[in-house]
């Protein structure tokens, strides 16, 4: 039963990190569209809202520690490459996919190593 709770907690945290990354990406992407003359200044309003949501979501993360942020960083990298593919329409190269795999593996080592200690 403890393992089921552990996996549920892990999945919830992974989901939180993914939603946080999307809010951060959206909050930065929309102003970039405006600055590059690909959208109106009205994009700044949803961008600001997205960044407010991003900051609020950060308060929901398990703890403000280097381990948590290192793990979030790996999820952010994976989400950013998903964004590259789905929003920008650029298929990630094998090196991108390998880099994401290495980042996620590193995050797993950090997270699991901390649990074992």
C-alpha positions as a Python dict, from the first residue, in 0.01 Angstrom:
ca = {
    (1, 'X'): (0, 0, 0),
    (2, 'X'): (286, 238, 77),
    (3, 'X'): (427, 190, -275),
    (4, 'X'): (91, 289, -428),
    (5, 'X'): (87, 608, -220),
    (6, 'X'): (448, 679, -320),
    (7, 'X'): (368, 643, -693),
    (8, 'X'): (53, 854, -657),
    (9, 'X'): (254, 1128, -487),
    (10, 'X'): (521, 1106, -756),
    (11, 'X'): (262, 1129, -1035),
    (12, 'X'): (95, 1427, -865),
    (13, 'X'): (429, 1605, -829),
    (14, 'X'): (522, 1526, -1192),
    (15, 'X'): (187, 1672, -1304),
    (16, 'X'): (237, 1982, -1091),
    (17, 'X'): (586, 2034, -1236),
    (18, 'X'): (452, 1993, -1591),
    (19, 'X'): (168, 2244, -1541),
    (20, 'X'): (416, 2484, -1378),
    (21, 'X'): (649, 2453, -1677),
    (22, 'X'): (365, 2520, -1923),
    (23, 'X'): (264, 2833, -1729),
    (24, 'X'): (625, 2954, -1733),
    (25, 'X'): (668, 2881, -2105),
    (26, 'X'): (340, 3051, -2198),
    (27, 'X'): (423, 3353, -1984),
    (28, 'X'): (750, 3396, -2174),
    (29, 'X'): (629, 3292, -2520),
    (30, 'X'): (347, 3546, -2551),
    (31, 'X'): (567, 3854, -2489),
    (32, 'X'): (818, 3710, -2735),
    (33, 'X'): (543, 3701, -2998),
    (34, 'X'): (462, 4065, -2927),
    (35, 'X'): (828, 4174, -2927),
    (36, 'X'): (887, 4002, -3261),
    (37, 'X'): (579, 4172, -3412),
    (38, 'X'): (390, 3843, -3446),
    (39, 'X'): (112, 3945, -3211),
    (40, 'X'): (-53, 4244, -3049),
    (41, 'X'): (28, 4404, -2717),
    (42, 'X'): (-288, 4238, -2583),
    (43, 'X'): (-80, 3920, -2555),
    (44, 'X'): (90, 4079, -2255),
    (45, 'X'): (-226, 4041, -2046),
    (46, 'X'): (-253, 3661, -2070),
    (47, 'X'): (126, 3646, -2037),
    (48, 'X'): (110, 3831, -1705),
    (49, 'X'): (-172, 3607, -1586),
    (50, 'X'): (26, 3300, -1688),
    (51, 'X'): (331, 3421, -1496),
    (52, 'X'): (115, 3491, -1189),
    (53, 'X'): (-17, 3135, -1213),
    (54, 'X'): (342, 3012, -1252),
    (55, 'X'): (449, 3187, -932),
    (56, 'X'): (145, 3055, -746),
    (57, 'X'): (218, 2703, -868),
    (58, 'X'): (574, 2733, -736),
    (59, 'X'): (425, 2776, -389),
    (60, 'X'): (260, 2434, -427),
    (61, 'X'): (589, 2252, -495),
    (62, 'X'): (693, 2007, -222),
    (63, 'X'): (972, 2225, -80),
    (64, 'X'): (1195, 2514, -182),
    (65, 'X'): (1513, 2316, -209),
    (66, 'X'): (1783, 2252, -464),
    (67, 'X'): (1667, 1893, -513),
    (68, 'X'): (1312, 2000, -592),
    (69, 'X'): (1429, 2269, -834),
    (70, 'X'): (1674, 2031, -1000),
    (71, 'X'): (1390, 1786, -1059),
    (72, 'X'): (1163, 2068, -1183),
    (73, 'X'): (1443, 2174, -1420),
    (74, 'X'): (1443, 1833, -1586),
    (75, 'X'): (1064, 1842, -1625),
    (76, 'X'): (1094, 2195, -1765),
    (77, 'X'): (1347, 2077, -2025),
    (78, 'X'): (1115, 1795, -2133),
    (79, 'X'): (815, 2031, -2144),
    (80, 'X'): (1011, 2291, -2343),
    (81, 'X'): (1098, 2032, -2607),
    (82, 'X'): (734, 1925, -2617),
    (83, 'X'): (649, 2293, -2670),
    (84, 'X'): (908, 2313, -2949),
    (85, 'X'): (734, 2023, -3122),
    (86, 'X'): (366, 2104, -3054),
    (87, 'X'): (366, 2486, -3063),
    (88, 'X'): (662, 2579, -3280),
    (89, 'X'): (615, 2281, -3513),
    (90, 'X'): (982, 2179, -3495),
    (91, 'X'): (1053, 1811, -3457),
    (92, 'X'): (1314, 1755, -3185),
    (93, 'X'): (1639, 1601, -3304),
    (94, 'X'): (1772, 1278, -3156),
    (95, 'X'): (2016, 1488, -2955),
    (96, 'X'): (1721, 1679, -2803),
    (97, 'X'): (1550, 1356, -2705),
    (98, 'X'): (1875, 1215, -2567),
    (99, 'X'): (1932, 1533, -2366),
    (100, 'X'): (1582, 1511, -2218),
    (101, 'X'): (1643, 1147, -2130),
    (102, 'X'): (1969, 1235, -1957),
    (103, 'X'): (1807, 1524, -1769),
    (104, 'X'): (1518, 1306, -1652),
    (105, 'X'): (1756, 1026, -1556),
    (106, 'X'): (1962, 1276, -1356),
    (107, 'X'): (1650, 1404, -1183),
    (108, 'X'): (1550, 1046, -1099),
    (109, 'X'): (1893, 981, -947),
    (110, 'X'): (1860, 1296, -736),
    (111, 'X'): (1504, 1218, -625),
    (112, 'X'): (1556, 846, -558),
    (113, 'X'): (1898, 898, -402),
    (114, 'X'): (1745, 1141, -154),
    (115, 'X'): (1473, 890, -61),
    (116, 'X'): (1731, 619, 5),
    (117, 'X'): (1941, 839, 231),
}
